[in-house]
Amino acid sequence: MKKEILRKKILQKELEIKKLHLQPKSEIINELLNSLILEKAILKKELETKETNIIFSKIKSIFQKKEKLICDYFKT
């Protein structure tokens, strides 16, 4: 999906969530609200992965500094 389509879908989910918040609370409303929040999170994650540069992230992971553990200082 294109980034603009994902952004529009995220906005649509946000509007649906706001409409559900105005409804009286019930078990069905809560289930719908939870599913919409989950769908919105999935769409946000897809948008985030589209915006990251794959090549840059691969190079960054290769040249990333290795963290030293405290036990590394005691090895001889």
ZAVO-91251 format. One record per residue: z, x, y of N, C-alpha, C, CB in turn; residue number from 1; residue in one letter. Coordinates in Angstrom, 3 decimals. Atoms other than C-alpha are relative to their C-alpha. Glycine has a CB too. Layout:
REM residues N
+----------+----------+----------+----------+----------+----------+----------+----------+----------+----------+----------+----------+------+------+
|     n_pz |     n_px |     n_py |    ca_pz |    ca_px |    ca_py |     c_pz |     c_px |     c_py |    cb_pz |    cb_px |    cb_py | resi | resn |
+----------+----------+----------+----------+----------+----------+----------+----------+----------+----------+----------+----------+------+------+
|        Z |        X |        Y |        Z |        X |        Y |        Z |        X |        Y |        Z |        X |        Y |  NUM |    a |
...
+----------+----------+----------+----------+----------+----------+----------+----------+----------+----------+----------+----------+------+------+
END
This chain:
REM residues 76
+----------+----------+----------+----------+----------+----------+----------+----------+----------+----------+----------+----------+------+------+
|     n_pz |     n_px |     n_py |    ca_pz |    ca_px |    ca_py |     c_pz |     c_px |     c_py |    cb_pz |    cb_px |    cb_py | resi | resn |
+----------+----------+----------+----------+----------+----------+----------+----------+----------+----------+----------+----------+------+------+
|    0.000 |    0.830 |   -1.182 |    0.000 |    0.000 |    0.000 |    0.000 |    0.875 |    1.246 |    1.205 |   -0.945 |   -0.002 |    1 |    m |
|    0.004 |   -0.744 |   -1.248 |   -0.570 |    1.108 |    3.536 |    1.345 |   -0.134 |    0.692 |   -1.126 |   -0.485 |    0.917 |    2 |    k |
|   -1.287 |   -0.032 |   -0.694 |    2.322 |    1.948 |    5.806 |    0.213 |   -1.251 |    0.849 |    0.094 |    1.246 |    0.876 |    3 |    k |
|   -0.131 |    1.171 |   -0.870 |    1.614 |   -0.931 |    8.191 |    0.324 |   -1.256 |   -0.814 |   -1.293 |   -0.212 |    0.809 |    4 |    e |
|   -0.274 |    1.149 |    0.857 |    1.611 |   -3.465 |    5.370 |    1.452 |    0.033 |   -0.463 |   -0.957 |   -0.018 |   -1.213 |    5 |    i |
|   -1.391 |   -0.132 |    0.416 |    4.935 |   -2.109 |    4.137 |    0.950 |   -0.355 |    1.139 |    0.274 |    1.420 |   -0.491 |    6 |    l |
|   -0.857 |    0.319 |   -1.148 |    6.427 |   -2.333 |    7.636 |    0.039 |   -1.505 |    0.257 |   -0.493 |    0.734 |    1.258 |    7 |    r |
|    0.051 |    1.452 |   -0.208 |    5.269 |   -5.950 |    7.976 |    0.805 |   -0.736 |   -1.066 |   -1.455 |   -0.493 |   -0.008 |    8 |    k |
|   -0.768 |    0.631 |    1.070 |    6.757 |   -6.840 |    4.600 |    1.500 |    0.193 |    0.206 |   -0.419 |    0.565 |   -1.358 |    9 |    k |
|   -1.416 |   -0.253 |   -0.283 |   10.069 |   -5.217 |    5.585 |    0.498 |   -0.940 |    1.095 |    0.217 |    1.475 |    0.418 |   10 |    i |
|   -0.380 |    0.923 |   -1.068 |   10.148 |   -7.254 |    8.802 |    0.100 |   -1.427 |   -0.510 |   -1.002 |    0.073 |    1.145 |   11 |    l |
|   -0.021 |    1.337 |    0.574 |    9.356 |  -10.395 |    6.838 |    1.277 |   -0.211 |   -0.819 |   -1.246 |   -0.228 |   -0.876 |   12 |    q |
|   -1.233 |    0.096 |    0.800 |   12.248 |   -9.703 |    4.445 |    1.225 |   -0.107 |    0.907 |    0.138 |    1.226 |   -0.937 |   13 |    k |
|   -1.112 |    0.070 |   -0.938 |   14.581 |   -9.130 |    7.402 |    0.133 |   -1.390 |    0.602 |   -0.176 |    1.030 |    1.103 |   14 |    e |
|   -0.034 |    1.363 |   -0.536 |   13.617 |  -12.505 |    8.873 |    0.523 |   -0.993 |   -1.033 |   -1.394 |   -0.421 |    0.467 |   15 |    l |
|   -0.475 |    0.888 |    1.052 |   14.195 |  -14.225 |    5.542 |    1.507 |    0.169 |   -0.218 |   -0.760 |    0.268 |   -1.307 |   16 |    e |
|   -1.429 |   -0.262 |    0.159 |   17.611 |  -12.560 |    5.260 |    0.787 |   -0.663 |    1.130 |    0.276 |    1.522 |   -0.029 |   17 |    i |
|   -0.676 |    0.629 |   -1.134 |   18.559 |  -13.748 |    8.763 |    0.047 |   -1.516 |   -0.155 |   -0.701 |    0.369 |    1.309 |   18 |    k |
|    0.022 |    1.447 |    0.211 |   17.504 |  -17.303 |    7.890 |    1.017 |   -0.419 |   -1.058 |   -1.404 |   -0.458 |   -0.410 |   19 |    k |
|   -0.959 |    0.337 |    1.052 |   19.621 |  -17.240 |    4.754 |    1.443 |    0.137 |    0.478 |   -0.226 |    0.884 |   -1.215 |   20 |    l |
|   -1.357 |   -0.157 |   -0.528 |   22.670 |  -16.054 |    6.699 |    0.441 |   -1.259 |    0.757 |    0.076 |    1.232 |    0.927 |   21 |    h |
|   -0.322 |    1.210 |   -0.744 |   22.473 |  -19.287 |    8.728 |    0.322 |   -1.176 |   -0.922 |   -1.150 |   -0.364 |    0.914 |   22 |    l |
|   -0.230 |    1.072 |    0.961 |   22.619 |  -21.453 |    5.601 |    1.456 |   -0.004 |   -0.458 |   -0.940 |    0.147 |   -1.207 |   23 |    q |
|   -1.361 |    0.029 |    0.570 |   25.937 |  -22.649 |    4.152 |    0.055 |    0.820 |   -1.286 |    0.448 |   -1.462 |   -0.280 |   24 |    p |
|   -0.137 |   -0.912 |    1.137 |   27.240 |  -20.245 |    1.542 |    0.103 |   -0.779 |   -1.307 |    1.232 |    0.903 |    0.177 |   25 |    k |
|   -0.076 |    0.539 |    1.351 |   26.651 |  -21.107 |   -2.082 |   -0.439 |    1.106 |   -0.951 |   -0.891 |   -1.292 |   -0.164 |   26 |    s |
|    0.351 |   -1.012 |    0.992 |   25.994 |  -19.247 |   -5.304 |   -1.496 |    0.288 |    0.013 |    0.436 |   -0.447 |   -1.394 |   27 |    e |
|    1.462 |   -0.171 |   -0.015 |   22.241 |  -19.814 |   -5.109 |   -0.432 |    0.790 |    1.232 |   -0.713 |   -1.377 |   -0.027 |   28 |    i |
|    0.324 |   -0.723 |   -1.235 |   22.070 |  -18.622 |   -1.493 |    0.382 |    1.468 |   -0.140 |    0.726 |   -0.633 |    1.216 |   29 |    i |
|   -0.426 |   -1.390 |    0.189 |   24.040 |  -15.499 |   -2.411 |   -0.941 |    0.762 |   -0.921 |    1.414 |    0.046 |   -0.561 |   30 |    n |
|    0.955 |   -0.657 |    0.902 |   21.673 |  -14.721 |   -5.295 |   -1.314 |    0.288 |    0.708 |   -0.255 |   -0.867 |   -1.237 |   31 |    e |
|    1.233 |   -0.224 |   -0.759 |   18.647 |  -15.178 |   -3.049 |    0.177 |    1.123 |    1.017 |   -0.432 |   -1.289 |    0.712 |   32 |    l |
|   -0.283 |   -1.034 |   -0.989 |   20.244 |  -13.021 |   -0.383 |    0.036 |    1.377 |   -0.657 |    1.330 |   -0.285 |    0.711 |   33 |    l |
|   -0.062 |   -1.280 |    0.708 |   20.996 |  -10.251 |   -2.875 |   -1.377 |    0.467 |   -0.449 |    0.922 |   -0.108 |   -1.203 |   34 |    n |
|    1.342 |   -0.393 |    0.444 |   17.454 |  -10.320 |   -4.246 |   -0.854 |    0.450 |    1.182 |   -0.688 |   -1.166 |   -0.735 |   35 |    s |
|    0.768 |   -0.403 |   -1.181 |   15.976 |  -10.144 |   -0.736 |    0.438 |    1.368 |    0.509 |    0.150 |   -1.041 |    1.112 |   36 |    l |
|   -0.499 |   -1.303 |   -0.436 |   18.206 |   -7.218 |    0.181 |   -0.516 |    1.096 |   -0.926 |    1.543 |    0.009 |    0.039 |   37 |    i |
|    0.511 |   -0.973 |    0.963 |   17.145 |   -5.435 |   -2.994 |   -1.496 |    0.254 |    0.211 |    0.257 |   -0.488 |   -1.435 |   38 |    l |
|    1.437 |   -0.162 |   -0.251 |   13.444 |   -6.083 |   -2.319 |   -0.246 |    0.795 |    1.280 |   -0.686 |   -1.374 |    0.094 |   39 |    e |
|    0.137 |   -0.729 |   -1.261 |   13.867 |   -4.814 |    1.251 |    0.294 |    1.486 |   -0.211 |    0.945 |   -0.588 |    1.075 |   40 |    k |
|   -0.342 |   -1.401 |    0.269 |   15.520 |   -1.622 |   -0.008 |   -1.121 |    0.695 |   -0.759 |    1.311 |    0.093 |   -0.795 |   41 |    a |
|    1.118 |   -0.572 |    0.750 |   12.670 |   -1.049 |   -2.466 |   -1.174 |    0.287 |    0.925 |   -0.435 |   -0.946 |   -1.130 |   42 |    i |
|    1.100 |   -0.200 |   -0.946 |   10.094 |   -1.505 |    0.285 |    0.293 |    1.155 |    0.949 |   -0.258 |   -1.281 |    0.799 |   43 |    l |
|   -0.360 |   -1.114 |   -0.883 |   11.983 |    0.889 |    2.569 |   -0.161 |    1.331 |   -0.718 |    1.444 |   -0.155 |    0.506 |   44 |    k |
|    0.132 |   -1.237 |    0.772 |   12.063 |    3.508 |   -0.175 |   -1.473 |    0.359 |   -0.180 |    0.690 |   -0.138 |   -1.374 |   45 |    k |
|    1.439 |   -0.254 |    0.119 |    8.305 |    3.117 |   -0.740 |   -0.560 |    0.545 |    1.313 |   -0.747 |   -1.290 |   -0.404 |   46 |    e |
|    0.469 |   -0.460 |   -1.304 |    7.706 |    3.534 |    2.991 |    0.462 |    1.427 |    0.263 |    0.499 |   -0.933 |    1.112 |   47 |    l |
|   -0.536 |   -1.356 |   -0.192 |    9.923 |    6.613 |    3.069 |   -0.791 |    1.016 |   -0.813 |    1.488 |    0.056 |   -0.394 |   48 |    e |
|    0.763 |   -0.937 |    0.829 |    8.007 |    8.226 |    0.204 |   -1.420 |    0.171 |    0.523 |   -0.033 |   -0.479 |   -1.453 |   49 |    t |
|    1.336 |   -0.124 |   -0.583 |    4.698 |    7.483 |    1.911 |    0.013 |    0.892 |    1.235 |   -0.553 |   -1.378 |    0.360 |   50 |    k |
|   -0.062 |   -0.763 |   -1.233 |    5.874 |    9.113 |    5.129 |    0.310 |    1.472 |   -0.232 |    1.031 |   -0.593 |    0.911 |   51 |    e |
|   -0.298 |   -1.406 |    0.254 |    7.063 |   12.329 |    3.506 |   -1.262 |    0.719 |   -0.463 |    1.124 |    0.142 |   -1.054 |   52 |    t |
|    1.139 |   -0.815 |    0.380 |    4.548 |   15.098 |    3.065 |    0.301 |    0.619 |   -1.365 |   -0.298 |    1.099 |    1.076 |   53 |    n |
|   -0.255 |   -0.434 |    1.373 |    4.334 |   15.818 |   -0.674 |   -0.134 |    1.511 |   -0.137 |   -0.957 |   -0.699 |   -0.965 |   54 |    i |
|    0.228 |   -1.443 |    0.111 |    2.949 |   19.334 |   -0.316 |    1.144 |    0.764 |    0.661 |   -1.352 |    0.392 |    0.643 |   55 |    i |
|   -1.092 |   -0.666 |   -0.706 |    5.596 |   20.322 |    2.226 |    1.297 |   -0.079 |   -0.798 |    0.197 |   -0.620 |    1.387 |   56 |    f |
|   -1.238 |    0.134 |    0.765 |    8.404 |   18.971 |    0.048 |   -0.022 |    0.877 |   -1.256 |    0.226 |   -1.465 |   -0.387 |   57 |    s |
|    0.109 |   -0.886 |    1.165 |    7.113 |   20.912 |   -2.995 |    0.259 |    1.455 |    0.397 |   -1.394 |   -0.133 |   -0.651 |   58 |    k |
|   -0.199 |   -1.370 |   -0.469 |    6.970 |   24.166 |   -1.008 |    1.462 |    0.212 |    0.384 |   -0.926 |    0.309 |    1.201 |   59 |    i |
|   -1.395 |   -0.109 |   -0.406 |   10.420 |   23.508 |    0.422 |    0.918 |    0.122 |   -1.211 |    0.401 |   -1.205 |    0.845 |   60 |    k |
|   -0.848 |   -0.070 |    1.196 |   11.886 |   22.959 |   -3.041 |   -0.131 |    1.352 |   -0.703 |   -0.361 |   -1.131 |   -0.973 |   61 |    s |
|    0.201 |   -1.307 |    0.636 |   10.397 |   26.247 |   -4.286 |    0.797 |    1.077 |    0.734 |   -1.503 |    0.370 |   -0.027 |   62 |    i |
|   -0.642 |   -1.039 |   -0.793 |   11.808 |   28.346 |   -1.422 |    1.420 |   -0.354 |    0.433 |   -0.829 |    0.287 |    1.210 |   63 |    f |
|   -1.341 |    0.414 |   -0.364 |   15.143 |   26.590 |   -1.235 |    1.025 |    1.047 |   -0.451 |    0.320 |   -1.370 |   -0.616 |   64 |    q |
|   -1.018 |   -0.990 |    0.324 |   18.179 |   28.880 |   -1.161 |    0.859 |   -0.509 |   -1.154 |    0.875 |    0.314 |    1.237 |   65 |    k |
|   -0.874 |    0.352 |    1.110 |   20.226 |   28.934 |   -4.321 |    1.441 |    0.088 |    0.486 |   -0.241 |    0.930 |   -1.234 |   66 |    k |
|   -1.389 |    0.011 |   -0.434 |   23.803 |   27.947 |   -3.618 |    0.842 |    0.840 |   -0.941 |    0.540 |   -1.436 |    0.070 |   67 |    e |
|   -0.904 |   -0.805 |    0.813 |   26.493 |   30.316 |   -4.790 |    1.231 |   -0.826 |   -0.325 |    0.391 |    1.316 |    0.726 |   68 |    k |
|   -1.223 |    0.646 |    0.428 |   29.354 |   28.933 |   -6.768 |    1.131 |    1.004 |    0.103 |   -0.128 |   -0.555 |   -1.441 |   69 |    l |
|   -1.138 |   -0.896 |   -0.119 |   32.828 |   30.346 |   -6.495 |    0.132 |    0.893 |   -1.239 |    1.284 |   -0.805 |    0.213 |   70 |    i |
|   -0.098 |   -0.816 |    1.226 |   32.635 |   31.560 |  -10.102 |   -1.006 |    1.164 |    0.028 |   -0.245 |   -0.884 |   -1.256 |   71 |    c |
|    0.971 |   -1.086 |   -0.104 |   29.597 |   33.701 |   -9.147 |    0.622 |    1.255 |    0.616 |   -1.203 |   -0.449 |    0.830 |   72 |    d |
|   -0.635 |   -1.142 |   -0.644 |   31.855 |   35.946 |   -7.053 |    0.859 |    0.791 |   -0.984 |    0.847 |   -0.464 |    1.177 |   73 |    y |
|   -0.892 |   -0.667 |    0.939 |   34.068 |   36.778 |  -10.036 |   -0.732 |    0.618 |   -1.187 |    1.025 |   -0.972 |   -0.497 |   74 |    f |
|    0.777 |   -0.623 |    1.078 |   31.260 |   37.778 |  -12.395 |   -0.226 |    1.472 |    0.319 |   -1.360 |   -0.729 |   -0.200 |   75 |    k |
|    0.223 |   -1.438 |   -0.238 |   30.925 |   41.530 |  -12.835 |   -1.074 |    0.543 |   -0.905 |    1.287 |    0.788 |   -0.205 |   76 |    t |
+----------+----------+----------+----------+----------+----------+----------+----------+----------+----------+----------+----------+------+------+
END
